[in-house]
């Protein structure tokens, strides 16, 4: 029965997410899900997005040289995230 009404189901889900203040959190979490696509294969091999808390994306990096490189590229990565999931959803990135 739900297969016939995907638009209605989508509207209901969006309404529930908005009502319980979860919409922004799910949008932010998409940065974790899309990390590999956003940064590309080379960076994805040495890093992984773990979580989002308070608008900060936490990313684990395999080694110190790459951590320094990603810190240097932080603004460019934030710009790519903004383009992909919407401006201002992720306010900062913390590389660890």
RONUKE-270520 format. One record per residue (C-alpha): residue number from 1; residue in three letters; x, y, z. Coordinates in pm, 1 decimal, padded with zeros to 6 digits. Layout:
BEGIN
<site num="NUM" residuo="ALA" px="X" py="Y" pz="Z"/>
...
***
This chain:
BEGIN
<site num="1" residuo="UNK" px="00000.0" py="00000.0" pz="00000.0"/>
<site num="2" residuo="UNK" px="00286.2" py="00245.5" pz="00076.9"/>
<site num="3" residuo="UNK" px="00435.0" py="00189.2" pz="-00269.2"/>
<site num="4" residuo="UNK" px="00142.6" py="00378.7" pz="-00420.1"/>
<site num="5" residuo="UNK" px="00194.8" py="00688.0" pz="-00209.6"/>
<site num="6" residuo="UNK" px="00567.8" py="00776.4" pz="-00198.2"/>
<site num="7" residuo="UNK" px="00502.8" py="01153.3" pz="-00211.6"/>
<site num="8" residuo="UNK" px="00266.3" py="01141.3" pz="00084.5"/>
<site num="9" residuo="UNK" px="00507.5" py="00927.5" pz="00282.8"/>
<site num="10" residuo="UNK" px="00786.6" py="01174.6" pz="00208.7"/>
<site num="11" residuo="UNK" px="00569.9" py="01465.6" pz="00323.9"/>
<site num="12" residuo="UNK" px="00476.9" py="01283.4" pz="00643.5"/>
<site num="13" residuo="UNK" px="00840.0" py="01199.8" pz="00717.2"/>
<site num="14" residuo="UNK" px="00951.6" py="01559.0" pz="00654.8"/>
<site num="15" residuo="UNK" px="00671.8" py="01685.6" pz="00880.6"/>
<site num="16" residuo="UNK" px="00773.6" py="01450.7" pz="01163.5"/>
<site num="17" residuo="UNK" px="01141.8" py="01544.8" pz="01128.2"/>
<site num="18" residuo="UNK" px="01056.3" py="01914.8" pz="01138.3"/>
<site num="19" residuo="UNK" px="00815.1" py="01876.6" pz="01429.2"/>
<site num="20" residuo="UNK" px="01076.1" py="01703.8" pz="01645.8"/>
<site num="21" residuo="UNK" px="01364.3" py="01929.4" pz="01536.3"/>
<site num="22" residuo="UNK" px="01538.8" py="01641.8" pz="01360.3"/>
<site num="23" residuo="UNK" px="01543.5" py="01779.8" pz="01006.9"/>
<site num="24" residuo="UNK" px="01860.3" py="01984.5" pz="01054.6"/>
<site num="25" residuo="UNK" px="02034.3" py="01695.0" pz="01228.7"/>
<site num="26" residuo="UNK" px="01955.8" py="01456.1" pz="00944.3"/>
<site num="27" residuo="UNK" px="02077.3" py="01714.8" pz="00693.7"/>
<site num="28" residuo="UNK" px="02399.1" py="01757.2" pz="00893.7"/>
<site num="29" residuo="UNK" px="02449.5" py="01382.3" pz="00918.0"/>
<site num="30" residuo="UNK" px="02442.0" py="01359.0" pz="00540.4"/>
<site num="31" residuo="UNK" px="02791.1" py="01515.6" pz="00551.1"/>
<site num="32" residuo="UNK" px="02908.4" py="01196.7" pz="00724.3"/>
<site num="33" residuo="UNK" px="02732.7" py="00977.9" pz="00468.3"/>
<site num="34" residuo="UNK" px="02867.8" py="01176.7" pz="00172.2"/>
<site num="35" residuo="UNK" px="03221.4" py="01236.2" pz="00304.8"/>
<site num="36" residuo="UNK" px="03393.8" py="01005.7" pz="00053.0"/>
<site num="37" residuo="UNK" px="03211.7" py="01163.0" pz="-00241.1"/>
<site num="38" residuo="UNK" px="03277.6" py="01515.9" pz="-00118.1"/>
<site num="39" residuo="UNK" px="03652.3" py="01478.0" pz="-00061.4"/>
<site num="40" residuo="UNK" px="03736.6" py="01222.3" pz="-00329.7"/>
<site num="41" residuo="UNK" px="03916.5" py="00887.7" pz="-00325.9"/>
<site num="42" residuo="UNK" px="04261.8" py="01004.4" pz="-00215.2"/>
<site num="43" residuo="UNK" px="04141.4" py="01180.1" pz="00099.6"/>
<site num="44" residuo="UNK" px="03875.4" py="00916.1" pz="00165.9"/>
<site num="45" residuo="UNK" px="04151.8" py="00653.3" pz="00187.8"/>
<site num="46" residuo="UNK" px="04314.8" py="00831.9" pz="00480.9"/>
<site num="47" residuo="UNK" px="04013.7" py="00976.6" pz="00662.3"/>
<site num="48" residuo="UNK" px="03661.7" py="00900.4" pz="00771.3"/>
<site num="49" residuo="UNK" px="03383.0" py="01126.0" pz="00890.1"/>
<site num="50" residuo="UNK" px="03249.7" py="00996.4" pz="01220.5"/>
<site num="51" residuo="UNK" px="02980.1" py="01225.3" pz="01358.8"/>
<site num="52" residuo="UNK" px="02833.8" py="01573.5" pz="01376.1"/>
<site num="53" residuo="UNK" px="02782.8" py="01754.4" pz="01705.8"/>
<site num="54" residuo="UNK" px="02665.1" py="02112.1" pz="01733.8"/>
<site num="55" residuo="UNK" px="02736.9" py="02181.4" pz="01368.3"/>
<site num="56" residuo="UNK" px="03093.2" py="02046.0" pz="01390.2"/>
<site num="57" residuo="UNK" px="03191.4" py="01752.2" pz="01170.8"/>
<site num="58" residuo="UNK" px="03439.6" py="01518.3" pz="01341.7"/>
<site num="59" residuo="UNK" px="03679.1" py="01344.5" pz="01103.9"/>
<site num="60" residuo="UNK" px="03931.8" py="01076.6" pz="01193.3"/>
<site num="61" residuo="UNK" px="04258.0" py="01098.2" pz="00996.9"/>
<site num="62" residuo="UNK" px="04511.9" py="00815.4" pz="00970.3"/>
<site num="63" residuo="UNK" px="04828.4" py="01018.1" pz="01030.6"/>
<site num="64" residuo="UNK" px="04965.2" py="01356.6" pz="01131.1"/>
<site num="65" residuo="UNK" px="05084.9" py="01472.6" pz="00786.4"/>
<site num="66" residuo="UNK" px="04739.6" py="01415.4" pz="00638.1"/>
<site num="67" residuo="UNK" px="04576.5" py="01578.9" pz="00941.1"/>
<site num="68" residuo="UNK" px="04788.7" py="01888.7" pz="00875.9"/>
<site num="69" residuo="UNK" px="04701.9" py="01881.8" pz="00504.1"/>
<site num="70" residuo="UNK" px="04330.3" py="01853.5" pz="00571.9"/>
<site num="71" residuo="UNK" px="04348.9" py="02132.3" pz="00828.3"/>
<site num="72" residuo="UNK" px="04506.7" py="02346.0" pz="00555.4"/>
<site num="73" residuo="UNK" px="04222.9" py="02248.4" pz="00316.0"/>
<site num="74" residuo="UNK" px="03944.2" py="02296.5" pz="00573.1"/>
<site num="75" residuo="UNK" px="03782.9" py="02599.9" pz="00404.4"/>
<site num="76" residuo="UNK" px="03773.5" py="02427.6" pz="00064.4"/>
<site num="77" residuo="UNK" px="03619.1" py="02114.8" pz="00216.6"/>
<site num="78" residuo="UNK" px="03357.3" py="02321.9" pz="00400.8"/>
<site num="79" residuo="UNK" px="03270.8" py="02494.2" pz="00073.2"/>
<site num="80" residuo="UNK" px="03220.5" py="02154.9" pz="-00096.6"/>
<site num="81" residuo="UNK" px="03002.9" py="02039.2" pz="00193.6"/>
<site num="82" residuo="UNK" px="02794.1" py="02358.2" pz="00167.4"/>
<site num="83" residuo="UNK" px="02746.9" py="02299.2" pz="-00205.4"/>
<site num="84" residuo="UNK" px="02639.7" py="01940.1" pz="-00147.6"/>
<site num="85" residuo="UNK" px="02412.2" py="01956.7" pz="00158.9"/>
<site num="86" residuo="UNK" px="02330.3" py="02325.7" pz="00191.0"/>
<site num="87" residuo="UNK" px="02509.3" py="02630.6" pz="00320.8"/>
<site num="88" residuo="UNK" px="02571.5" py="02659.6" pz="00692.2"/>
<site num="89" residuo="UNK" px="02468.1" py="02306.8" pz="00791.0"/>
<site num="90" residuo="UNK" px="02825.7" py="02224.0" pz="00892.8"/>
<site num="91" residuo="UNK" px="02995.3" py="02517.5" pz="01061.6"/>
<site num="92" residuo="UNK" px="03336.8" py="02365.0" pz="01129.2"/>
<site num="93" residuo="UNK" px="03544.2" py="02049.7" pz="01089.9"/>
<site num="94" residuo="UNK" px="03757.4" py="01895.1" pz="01360.0"/>
<site num="95" residuo="UNK" px="04029.3" py="01659.2" pz="01238.7"/>
<site num="96" residuo="UNK" px="04156.9" py="01409.0" pz="01493.0"/>
***
